[in-house]
Amino acid sequence: MSFAVVRMQKMKSPDLKGMQFHNQRERESRTNPDIDPDRAHLNYDLLHQEKIDYNKQVKDIIESQKVSERKTRKDAVLVNELLVTSDRKFFDGLDPAEQKRFFEESYKLFSERYGNQNIAYATVHNDEKTPHMHLGVVPMRDGKLQGKNVFNRQELQWMQEEFPKHMQSLGFEVERGIASDRKHIEMSRFKALTLNEEINTLEKETAALRNALTASKKVDELQVSKPSLFDRNHVKLPIEDFEALKARAKATEAVESTIEAHEKRFDDMVDNVIASDRALDQEREKAERLQKENSQLKQENRELQKENTDLKSKLMVFMEFAKTQMSKFKEWQTERQQEKEQRRERNIARKRDQELER
């Protein structure tokens, strides 16, 4: 069975124009090689027949509902875009009408939950490798933009659990996607790589500081001596320049302090990398264990289905046998009743004959 996929992306004001260009194919994409321009005519929007201005559409939705006269913050999340899709195998098993019904039912579910008046667009793309829908939800509630409240952790969990169930009830063979184990693994890997990069940078900075420290310490070793024509091992240096060099050399204390701080940070980062690697291993082991358990459950399910099929087959045979035996029993019972009637009639006739003989 295929996985049902719902991903959410937050979009602020600067993001809307770019999303409009992408969703409505207003500009040729240079970053997405999967888009086939020859199939662009297969795209459609469940809300709009013509192209729209995303900024104007979103602004109209906000202005029509907001209760405050305050201007919307520039950094506010204006749209929570839901990407609704499944895998290629799932869509290959649907005819065009059923595929469209999949997106229509998805749109209906989310528009009823978040308010039909808050849906800015519902664009379906059929010109990429896998069909998908971009559903723009303006997170308005009680006259305010409330993205954090509308799409909180509980809501995101609801989407992952209830969306597949709802689509299953409508006849679509999809199931809940893999939980967040894979995400945890990727995040742990990302953190480990980031820490390694920082460690490399720190190592370079520390090496540079050590070189500076070594050079500075040599200044402290300078000695003042009277110039001599016969003493070429000493450099004649004005006392002012020497004092300046001495003062500069005192800065080595700050350099040493910085190096110590770098070394401490370096040690902390190494500990963090080790902890991240350990967490990564734990998440990987957990994912492997869950995958193994899932495989075992699927195998058990297949075996139970086979056993159920065998039991049904045996039950049918038994039912046919029972029907046959019941029919034979009824025939035997009828014959016995007839024989009983015949004996009773013979007894009556014999008694009548005996009475006549007397």
N, C-alpha and C positions, 0 to 999 in steps of 0.2 A: 504494500500500500504506500502511496506517495505521501509526502509531508505537506501540510498546509503551512504557508509562510506568510507572516505579517511582520513587517519591520517598520519602525517609526523613526522619522527624522525631523528634528526641530529646524525651523526656518525663520530667520529674522528678515527685516525689510530689504537689506542688500541681496538676500538670496532669492527673492521672489522673481526678479526679472530673469535671472539665469534659469530658474526652474521653468518659467514660462517658455523661454526659448527652447529648452529641451523637450518639455512635454508636448508642445504644439509644433515642434519641428520647424521653428522659424529661422533657424540657422543651421548650416551644415556642421555636424559634430566632427571635431578633430581628435577627440579623445576616446570615442566609443566606436571601435571598428565593427561591432556586432550589428549596427543599424544598417538596414538594407533600404536605400531610398526607393527602390522599385516596389516596395511593399508598404510604403507610407500611407497609401490610400486605404489600407485595412485598419488604420487606427481610428478611434472614435472616442467621444466624450459622452458619458451617460447624462450629463446635465446640459451641455451647450452644443448647439449645432454649428456655431461659428467660433472662431478664435476670440479669446477674451483678453483683457488687460488684467493680469493677476493682481497688481497693486490696487487698481480701482475696485476690483471685485472684493478683495479682502477688506479694503477700507469701507466699502458700502456695508458689508456684513457687520463690521465693528460699530460704525456710526449708527446703524439702525437699531442697535441694542444697548449701547453703553449708557449708563445712568449718570456718569460724571462728566463734567465739562473739561476735565483735564486732558491735555494732549497725551497721546500714546507714547510711551518711552521709546527712544530710538533703538534701544537694545532689547526690546520686548520680543518674545517669540510670538509671531503672528499666525503661523500655520504649523500644525503637526501633520506632516505628510505620512500617510500609511502606504507602504508598498505591499500589495496583495498579489500572491502568486503561488505556484507549486513547481514541480519539476517538469521537464520536457515530456517524460513518459506519460504523466498524467494528462497533459493537454493533447498528446497524440491519440489518446484513447477517447477523446470527445469530438463530436461533430461540431461545426461552427455554431449551431444553435445552442447546444449544451454549454459550450465554452462561454458564450455570451451570457447564458443564464447563470453561470458560476460567478461572473463579475457583477451581474445585476443583483443576485442574492447577497453577495458580499456588501455591495453598496447599500442595499436595503437594511441589512443588519446594523452597519455602522452609522448610517444616517438616522435610524431610529434611536440609537443609543446616545449619539452626540448632538442630535438635533438636525433635522433636514435643513433648517435655516442657516446652519453653520458650515455646510459643505460648500467649498469654493469651487471645486472641480473634481471630476472623476474620469481621468483619462486612461484609456486602455491602449497599450502598445502591442501591436502584432507584427511589427517590422524588426524585432530583435529575435534572438535565438529562442527565448521562452516568453510567452505572453504574460503580461503583468498589468496591474492597474495602479496608477498614482492617485490616491484619494486625499485631497487637501481638506483638513479639518481646522477651522478657526476655533480655538479653545475658549469660546465665550460661555460664561456661566454667571447668572445673577447680574447681568449687565456689565461684567468685567472680563478682561482677558485673564484666564487662570490656567495657563498651560501646566504648571506644576501640580495643581490640584486635579485637573481633568485627567492628565496622563501621569498619575503617580505609579508607584511600584505595584500596587494592588490592581490597578487598571491594566497595566502591561501584562500582568500575570493572567488576568481575565481574558485578554485577547488571545494569549497563547493557548489557553485551555478551552475556552468556550467557542472560539471561532471554528476549530476543527469539528467539535461536537455538533454545532449548528449545521455545518455543511454536510456532515454525515447524515443528519436527519433529513436532509433534502435530496439524498441519493448520491452524493459525491463521495468517492472512495479516497478520502484523505484522513490522515491522523496527525496527532500533535507532533511537532518537530522535536528533535533532540533538545534536551533542556539546555542548561548553560555550561555544561562541562567543557565543551569545545571552546566556548568563549573564555572560560577561566584559564584553560591551557594557553590560548593565544595571548591573553593578557599577561600571564606569568612569563611567557616567552618574551613578550615585548618589554616587560619591566627588566628582565635579565639582560637583554640586549642593550637597553638604555643605560643600565648601570655599568655595563662593560665599556660602553662608549665614554661615560663620565670618568671611569677609572683610567682609561687610556689618556684622556685629556689631563687628568690630575697628574699622572706620571710624567707627562711632558712638561707641565707647569713646574712640578717639583724639581725635575732635572735642571730646568732653566734657572730656578732659584738657587739650587746648589752651586751651579757654575758662577752665578753672581756672588754668592757668599764666599766662594773660594777666592775669586778675584778681589773682593773687598777686604778679606782678611790679610792679603798680601800688603795692602796699603798700611796696615798697622805695624808691619815689620820694617817700614822705611825708617831710616835713621838720618839725623841731621849731622852733617860733618862739614868742617871748613873746607872750602875748595882748595885744591892743590894742583899744581901743574903736573906733579909726578903721580898723582893718585887718580887713575882712570877708572877705578872700580866704583866710584861714587858719582852721582849726578848732582850738579849744582841746581838747587831748587829754591825759589823765593819762599820765605817763611810763610807768607800769606797763602801761597798755593798749597804748601805742605799742610797748614792748618785746615784748609778746605778739604783736602783729601782725608785728613784725620776725621773730620766731622762726617764726611761721606761714609767713611769706614764704620762709624758708629751706627750707621743705618743697618749694619749687618744684624744687629740685635732684632730689629723688626723683621728682617728676612728670615732669621732663625725661627722667630715666633710664627711667621706665616708657614714655614716648612712644617713645623710641628702641627699646626692646624690642618695642613694638607694631609699629613701622615695619619692624623686621627680620622679625618674624613675618609681617607683611603681605606683605613681598617674597617670603618663603619660600612663603607660600600661593599667591601669584600664580604662582610657578614651578611649584608642584604642580598648579594648575589647568591651566596650559599643558601640563604633562606628561600630565595626565589626559585633556585634550582630544586630545592627540597619540595617546595610547594608544587612546582611543575611536575616533578616525579609523582607526587601524591595525586594530583589531578589526573595525570595520565593513567596511573594505576586504577583510579576510580572510574575513568571513562572506559578502560579496557574491561574492568569488572562488570560495569553496567552493560557494556556491549555483549559480554559473554552471557550474562544473565538474560539479556534480551533474546539472544540466540537460543538459549535453553528454553525460554518460555515459548518462543515461536515453534521450536521443535515439539515441545509438549502439546502445544495447541494443535499442531498438525496431527500428532498421534491421537489426540482426543477427537479431532474431527474424523479421522479414519475409523477410530473405534465407534464413534457415534454412527457413522455410515454403515459399518458392519452390523451394529445393533439394530438399526432401522431395517436393514435387509433381512436379518434373522427374524425380527418382529413381523415383517410382512409375510415371511414363510409360515411363521407360527399362526398368524391370523388366518391365512388361507387354509392351513391344516385344521384349525379350530372350526372354521366355517364348514369344511367338508365333514368333519366328525359330527358337528351339530346337525347337519343335514341327514347324515346316516342315522343318528340317534332318533331324530324325528320320524324317519321312515320306520325304524325298528319299533318305536313307540306306537305308531299307527297300526303296524302289523300285529303287535301284541293286543291292542285294543280290539282289532277285528277278530282275532282268534278268541279273545275273551267273550265277545258278543256271540260268536258262533257256538262256543261251548254252552253259553247260557241258553241259546235257542235250542240246542240239542237236548239239554237237560229238561227244558220245558216240554219238548215233544215227547221225551221218554216218559215223563211223569203223566202226560196226557194218555199215552198208549196204555200205561199200567192201569190207569183209572178205568179205561174202556174195557180192559180184559176182566176186571172184577165185575 
